[in-house]
Amino acid sequence: MFKPATARSTVTTSSGITGVSETVQGANATGRVVALTDDGTGIEIQVGGPSDEMDRLAAEIDQMIKSLGPVDTQEQS
């Protein structure tokens, strides 16, 4: 069972999408939950694993989340 390990914090992607992030802790694992919304569309990101691996990969996880942006689904003419 995971329990909150940090206070919720604000996350903003490089394209300006804002959301919330919270780290959770289990007996042998750490996880992170991020929720973002843009123009009525939401996305939830969950990542988890052994605590030492999550610590090692924290910068890469942050970079991946910050790189998210909207996708233009309109066909270009």
C-alpha positions as CSV (number, residue, x, y, z in Angstrom):
1,M,0.0,0.0,0.0
2,F,1.3,3.4,-1.0
3,K,1.0,6.5,1.3
4,P,1.8,10.1,0.4
5,A,5.4,10.9,1.0
6,T,5.5,14.5,0.0
7,A,3.1,17.4,-0.1
8,R,1.5,18.0,-3.5
9,S,3.4,20.3,-5.7
10,T,2.7,22.2,-8.9
11,V,4.2,20.9,-12.1
12,T,4.5,23.0,-15.3
13,T,5.6,21.5,-18.6
14,S,7.8,23.4,-21.1
15,S,4.6,24.1,-23.2
16,G,2.9,25.7,-20.2
17,I,0.5,22.9,-19.1
18,T,0.1,23.0,-15.4
19,G,-0.8,20.1,-13.0
20,V,0.0,18.6,-9.7
21,S,2.5,16.0,-8.6
22,E,2.8,13.8,-5.4
23,T,5.4,11.3,-4.4
24,V,4.1,8.1,-2.6
25,Q,6.0,5.6,-0.6
26,G,5.4,1.9,0.0
27,A,7.2,-0.7,2.0
28,N,9.8,-1.4,-0.7
29,A,8.9,1.0,-3.4
30,T,8.5,4.7,-4.3
31,G,6.1,6.1,-6.8
32,R,5.0,9.4,-8.3
33,V,1.6,10.4,-9.5
34,V,1.2,13.5,-11.8
35,A,-2.1,14.8,-13.1
36,L,-2.2,17.4,-15.9
37,T,-5.1,19.0,-17.8
38,D,-5.2,21.1,-21.0
39,D,-8.2,22.4,-22.7
40,G,-10.5,19.9,-21.0
41,T,-8.3,16.9,-21.6
42,G,-6.6,15.2,-18.7
43,I,-3.7,12.9,-18.4
44,E,-2.5,11.0,-15.3
45,I,1.1,9.7,-15.1
46,Q,2.0,7.0,-12.7
47,V,5.6,5.8,-12.3
48,G,7.0,3.5,-9.6
49,G,9.7,1.1,-8.7
50,P,12.4,0.3,-6.1
51,S,13.3,3.4,-4.1
52,D,16.9,3.4,-5.2
53,E,16.0,3.2,-8.9
54,M,13.4,6.0,-8.5
55,D,16.1,8.2,-6.9
56,R,18.5,7.4,-9.7
57,L,16.0,8.1,-12.4
58,A,14.3,11.2,-10.8
59,A,15.9,13.7,-13.2
60,E,15.0,11.7,-16.3
61,I,11.4,11.3,-15.0
62,D,11.2,15.1,-14.4
63,Q,12.5,15.8,-17.9
64,M,10.0,13.4,-19.5
65,I,7.1,15.1,-17.7
66,K,8.3,18.6,-18.5
67,S,8.5,17.6,-22.2
68,L,4.8,16.9,-22.5
69,G,2.7,19.2,-24.7
70,P,-0.5,19.2,-26.7
71,V,-0.8,17.4,-29.9
72,D,-2.4,19.1,-32.9
73,T,-4.9,16.6,-34.2
74,Q,-6.1,19.0,-37.0
75,E,-5.0,17.8,-40.4
76,Q,-2.7,20.4,-42.0
77,S,-3.6,21.4,-45.6
